[in-house]
């Protein structure tokens, strides 16, 4: 028996669940097939739970440094079981909210592992046993990605942590070794260092955060080193021995020769792999690119008629807010619109303390693309609120084009994401930086620092 639907969604990530709720609420018979995480990775194992634990680490850091604020307090110890339960309680509330949304919208949630057996037809191995075969007039694929585990001798056998397992630890690692100097690895590295672990970050490249400008990477490394994190850059892991959670030895090849790092736990954060293997996409007529992501056009249409791919599996930037925009693109185009995924202005944040926020071009990207820019840069310490709250690490940087429009903004400092949003709005409006510089900015806020930054933009003839 084949159950027919107007719309069938494989994967309940941000874009998938939003399109399902939208179509079901509009009266279309809609089903969502989800293997495990109700609502996708963001509320369960990624964005929300990681920020929850990062906030717990921030409290631990404040308590440890309470004397600087005038408090006399004895050093305490962290109870990771409590940290974990706080996170689990938040996740449970998120899942409950998602289930309510399914009920209210009328979308059917089918829990099981789905794979295509024919065009627009999915067989589901139900989590509770048995199978169902579902067919849809329109198909939406939102299956996401998973952590890449490099093919290194002994690494898989060591049962390393990914971000999923790291957020479920009920104990404090004695020495956490993080493979990867990107955003996820650095967020969790700082969190566990603040909980009390010794932390070593190993990065194969000569510097952290390869997509960022050199001054950004250097400042983040300086800040995190101040927290006590050890960095080994330009180091290649050649072999792993032992078991994560007990004792592990990592053999490294560095410029100075071979060395061995002994740790208690390994966290792998070296990239993502699309969840497109083994789900029968060939049977559905859906083509992949050479990296395994689903091939889509600017309207997120796949190579199969009436089949769309959304979110990370379609190669979209790996942020929840981009997946939400993917939903808006598909929704509007289903209604006859002409929205495109090209040339989107995508903001993002790394939630270290202080956080990093960026939108638009970096200096390196401008140089690579031959875009003439004027660069203004001020230290975070120049912002009066940063002085007031004694959080002065980092800097603000602005790129301005030849027509005086803002082309890029980067900030390392308190509330960087909120400040970035103000700049993003000006960029979307096409405002010249001079118009923004005339705004009356509330004192003393972090956004007030934009006034100082805009005043530092070089004149055109000085560019």
Secondary structure, 3 states (H helix, E strand, C coil): CEEEEEEEEECCCHHHHHHHHHHHHCCCCEEEEECCCCCCHHHHCCHHHHHHHHHHHHHHHHHHCHHHHCCCCCCCCCCHHHHHHHHHHHHHHHHHHHHHHHHHHCCEEEEEEEEEEECCEEEEEECCCCEEEEEEEEEEECCCEEECCCCCECCHHHCCECHHHHCCCCCCCCEEEEECCCHHHHHHHHHHHHHCCEEEEEECCCCCCCCCCHHHHHHHHHHHHHCCCEEEECCEEEEEEEECCCEEEEEEEECCEEEEEEECEEEECCCEEECCCCCCHHHHCCCECCCCCECCCCCCECCCCCEEECHHHHCCCCCHHHHHHHHHHHHHHHCCCCCCCCCCCCCEEECCCCCEEEEECCHHHHHHHCCCCEEEEEEHHHCHHHHHCCCCCCEEEEEECCCCEEEEEEEECCCHHHHHHHHHHHHHHCCEHHHHHCCCCCCCCCCCHHHHHHHCCCCHHHC
